[in-house]
Amino acid sequence: MAASYDFPQDLTDAQDELRQLRADLQTVYRRVPWSAEPLEAWETHENAWRPSSRPASPGWDPQDAAQIARLRARELELATAIVTHAYWSEFAPADVLAARDALKHHHEQQMAGASS
């Protein structure tokens, strides 16, 4: 049976916000052009071992660039807060990895527990 952890509320809140923020960031990345800067279309040469190409990119508009910068800055803040949280000092170094992994999946466990 997997170990059970009593995570502090601020830690689970930060992890939940990080999970949602990363989903939001993925949504934005799917919407914007492939390149942040305007670039011409390109294609690998015909003998490439893995042919690839990209259409021309107009670059990101300033609003999208600002939104992405804001989301990435918040992502860094949250990740730093989670990794440096005092809660981890309660664990032996060999046990921190399992505890952090459990935190990453606590949302899934809550959802599974709510549906039972």
BALOBA-1460 file (C-alpha; in Angstrom, 3 decimals):
// residues 116
<rec num="1" residu="m" x="0.000" y="0.000" z="0.000"/>
<rec num="2" residu="a" x="1.270" y="3.455" z="-0.865"/>
<rec num="3" residu="a" x="2.248" y="5.768" z="1.955"/>
<rec num="4" residu="s" x="-0.276" y="8.369" z="3.043"/>
<rec num="5" residu="y" x="0.814" y="11.984" z="3.454"/>
<rec num="6" residu="d" x="-0.772" y="14.835" z="5.344"/>
<rec num="7" residu="f" x="0.179" y="17.697" z="3.035"/>
<rec num="8" residu="p" x="-0.291" y="21.234" z="4.322"/>
<rec num="9" residu="q" x="-3.129" y="23.122" z="2.611"/>
<rec num="10" residu="d" x="-0.838" y="25.799" z="1.150"/>
<rec num="11" residu="l" x="1.259" y="23.090" z="-0.492"/>
<rec num="12" residu="t" x="-1.716" y="21.312" z="-2.075"/>
<rec num="13" residu="d" x="-3.159" y="24.670" z="-3.150"/>
<rec num="14" residu="a" x="0.121" y="25.566" z="-4.851"/>
<rec num="15" residu="q" x="0.271" y="22.162" z="-6.574"/>
<rec num="16" residu="d" x="-3.339" y="22.486" z="-7.756"/>
<rec num="17" residu="e" x="-2.691" y="25.979" z="-9.094"/>
<rec num="18" residu="l" x="0.464" y="24.757" z="-10.837"/>
<rec num="19" residu="r" x="-1.428" y="21.890" z="-12.474"/>
<rec num="20" residu="q" x="-4.149" y="24.251" z="-13.724"/>
<rec num="21" residu="l" x="-1.641" y="26.868" z="-14.842"/>
<rec num="22" residu="r" x="0.261" y="24.305" z="-16.905"/>
<rec num="23" residu="a" x="-2.982" y="23.215" z="-18.568"/>
<rec num="24" residu="d" x="-3.758" y="26.874" z="-19.345"/>
<rec num="25" residu="l" x="-0.272" y="27.353" z="-20.748"/>
<rec num="26" residu="q" x="-0.675" y="24.319" z="-23.004"/>
<rec num="27" residu="t" x="-3.952" y="25.762" z="-24.298"/>
<rec num="28" residu="v" x="-2.233" y="29.038" z="-25.168"/>
<rec num="29" residu="y" x="0.710" y="27.245" z="-26.825"/>
<rec num="30" residu="r" x="-1.706" y="25.303" z="-29.051"/>
<rec num="31" residu="r" x="-3.374" y="28.544" z="-30.124"/>
<rec num="32" residu="v" x="-0.324" y="30.682" z="-30.955"/>
<rec num="33" residu="p" x="1.974" y="30.277" z="-33.957"/>
<rec num="34" residu="w" x="4.827" y="27.794" z="-33.596"/>
<rec num="35" residu="s" x="7.459" y="30.536" z="-33.347"/>
<rec num="36" residu="a" x="7.463" y="33.478" z="-30.951"/>
<rec num="37" residu="e" x="9.319" y="35.547" z="-33.552"/>
<rec num="38" residu="p" x="8.337" y="35.947" z="-37.215"/>
<rec num="39" residu="l" x="10.083" y="33.248" z="-39.253"/>
<rec num="40" residu="e" x="9.856" y="32.017" z="-42.802"/>
<rec num="41" residu="a" x="8.584" y="28.566" z="-43.643"/>
<rec num="42" residu="w" x="11.161" y="25.793" z="-43.775"/>
<rec num="43" residu="e" x="11.489" y="22.207" z="-44.845"/>
<rec num="44" residu="t" x="14.229" y="19.613" z="-44.385"/>
<rec num="45" residu="h" x="16.066" y="18.493" z="-47.502"/>
<rec num="46" residu="e" x="14.801" y="15.490" z="-49.427"/>
<rec num="47" residu="n" x="17.410" y="13.069" z="-47.996"/>
<rec num="48" residu="a" x="16.770" y="13.931" z="-44.371"/>
<rec num="49" residu="w" x="16.395" y="10.867" z="-42.167"/>
<rec num="50" residu="r" x="13.294" y="12.460" z="-40.663"/>
<rec num="51" residu="p" x="11.536" y="14.858" z="-42.995"/>
<rec num="52" residu="s" x="10.051" y="17.866" z="-41.253"/>
<rec num="53" residu="s" x="8.629" y="21.247" z="-42.127"/>
<rec num="54" residu="r" x="6.952" y="24.290" z="-40.635"/>
<rec num="55" residu="p" x="4.746" y="26.921" z="-42.229"/>
<rec num="56" residu="a" x="5.694" y="30.588" z="-42.030"/>
<rec num="57" residu="s" x="5.093" y="32.051" z="-38.591"/>
<rec num="58" residu="p" x="3.956" y="35.632" z="-38.068"/>
<rec num="59" residu="g" x="5.206" y="35.383" z="-34.476"/>
<rec num="60" residu="w" x="3.201" y="35.906" z="-31.330"/>
<rec num="61" residu="d" x="1.160" y="39.044" z="-30.975"/>
<rec num="62" residu="p" x="2.088" y="41.230" z="-27.982"/>
<rec num="63" residu="q" x="-0.957" y="40.170" z="-25.939"/>
<rec num="64" residu="d" x="-0.145" y="36.470" z="-26.348"/>
<rec num="65" residu="a" x="3.529" y="37.086" z="-25.563"/>
<rec num="66" residu="a" x="2.567" y="38.994" z="-22.402"/>
<rec num="67" residu="q" x="0.132" y="36.271" z="-21.336"/>
<rec num="68" residu="i" x="2.724" y="33.547" z="-21.859"/>
<rec num="69" residu="a" x="5.363" y="35.536" z="-19.978"/>
<rec num="70" residu="r" x="2.948" y="36.078" z="-17.087"/>
<rec num="71" residu="l" x="1.974" y="32.384" z="-16.959"/>
<rec num="72" residu="r" x="5.585" y="31.224" z="-17.134"/>
<rec num="73" residu="a" x="6.628" y="33.619" z="-14.371"/>
<rec num="74" residu="r" x="3.829" y="32.347" z="-12.142"/>
<rec num="75" residu="e" x="4.770" y="28.755" z="-13.017"/>
<rec num="76" residu="l" x="8.314" y="29.426" z="-11.816"/>
<rec num="77" residu="e" x="7.043" y="31.029" z="-8.589"/>
<rec num="78" residu="l" x="4.787" y="28.080" z="-7.830"/>
<rec num="79" residu="a" x="7.390" y="25.444" z="-8.670"/>
<rec num="80" residu="t" x="9.926" y="27.222" z="-6.464"/>
<rec num="81" residu="a" x="7.445" y="27.488" z="-3.589"/>
<rec num="82" residu="i" x="6.614" y="23.789" z="-3.846"/>
<rec num="83" residu="v" x="10.204" y="22.553" z="-4.071"/>
<rec num="84" residu="t" x="11.465" y="24.774" z="-1.237"/>
<rec num="85" residu="h" x="8.473" y="24.284" z="1.100"/>
<rec num="86" residu="a" x="9.430" y="23.561" z="4.719"/>
<rec num="87" residu="y" x="7.231" y="20.438" z="4.684"/>
<rec num="88" residu="w" x="9.930" y="18.498" z="2.812"/>
<rec num="89" residu="s" x="12.365" y="18.927" z="5.708"/>
<rec num="90" residu="e" x="10.243" y="16.443" z="7.698"/>
<rec num="91" residu="f" x="11.426" y="13.609" z="5.449"/>
<rec num="92" residu="a" x="14.641" y="11.686" z="5.184"/>
<rec num="93" residu="p" x="16.325" y="12.532" z="1.884"/>
<rec num="94" residu="a" x="15.545" y="9.076" z="0.507"/>
<rec num="95" residu="d" x="11.808" y="9.581" z="1.156"/>
<rec num="96" residu="v" x="11.346" y="13.046" z="-0.348"/>
<rec num="97" residu="l" x="10.973" y="11.776" z="-3.916"/>
<rec num="98" residu="a" x="8.044" y="9.497" z="-3.054"/>
<rec num="99" residu="a" x="6.358" y="12.270" z="-1.075"/>
<rec num="100" residu="r" x="6.764" y="14.794" z="-3.885"/>
<rec num="101" residu="d" x="5.430" y="12.273" z="-6.369"/>
<rec num="102" residu="a" x="2.405" y="11.724" z="-4.123"/>
<rec num="103" residu="l" x="1.807" y="15.478" z="-4.056"/>
<rec num="104" residu="k" x="1.821" y="15.600" z="-7.853"/>
<rec num="105" residu="h" x="-0.898" y="12.945" z="-7.906"/>
<rec num="106" residu="h" x="-2.952" y="14.020" z="-4.890"/>
<rec num="107" residu="h" x="-5.562" y="15.664" z="-7.132"/>
<rec num="108" residu="e" x="-6.199" y="12.383" z="-8.942"/>
<rec num="109" residu="q" x="-6.533" y="10.592" z="-5.600"/>
<rec num="110" residu="q" x="-9.009" y="13.212" z="-4.346"/>
<rec num="111" residu="m" x="-11.064" y="12.846" z="-7.511"/>
<rec num="112" residu="a" x="-11.061" y="9.044" z="-7.175"/>
<rec num="113" residu="g" x="-12.025" y="9.293" z="-3.495"/>
<rec num="114" residu="a" x="-14.871" y="11.706" z="-4.267"/>
<rec num="115" residu="s" x="-16.364" y="9.378" z="-6.893"/>
<rec num="116" residu="s" x="-16.376" y="6.316" z="-4.622"/>
